[in-house]
């Protein structure tokens, strides 16, 4: 693992590096991106940086330089190329008084690189009873306020699954803790609209572009009973679902396999620092 913070590459990535009063630590006032690394180079970096900027603006974090973030990315990837890995880019509110109010110190910008293993071809998911709030202030933003996801994912893991799936307040399918959900009904590939409150996933957008899908908001029960279901994310690419709650599915199904092939056919076009 290699880590860069505010312009400095750390010699020990596990050493203390931010003050105990950093607003990202005390109240979760921070945004982040997870970027896949392939052959030592980032995948879809510009798309992730664009979303980082949108999330920061939505949270009210202003004043960081994307060129500086790029220097951090280069620093953590230099010298020890990762065959497969991920970058974690985090921007916090910086040092601040205890409590919700922000201080006047500069933002904290962190970039970390670490290896990762390829995701299994298929996985199991569960539905959790806690809804996403599609009308909330943080809806659609990639913030570090992940407490709900921690609780939901722990329940999924206790049930032998690797992902938990949320409905929103309307009872419509929304997203997983770290994934967008696609499903197949009568041969049609569907996924929730962004109005559902789901994250505007980079992998989601690219798969719609490369493979196609109908964006629709409908009850989560429709997706749970679909012919095929698959998850997409930075760390999973396209991953079939072989069990949703107690329902077994044949996975990966033919549409899921075709979506995964479309991903493999196009992925190389976005690998590199200028992509």
Helices and strands as residue ranges (DSSP letters): E 2-5, E 8-9, H 23-27, E 30-38, E 41-42, H 45-59, H 66-77, E 84-92, E 108-115, E 122-127, H 147-158, E 163-167, E 173-176, E 180-185, E 188-191, G 194-196, H 202-210, E 214-215, H 220-224, E 228-233, E 237-244, E 247-248, H 254-266, G 267-270
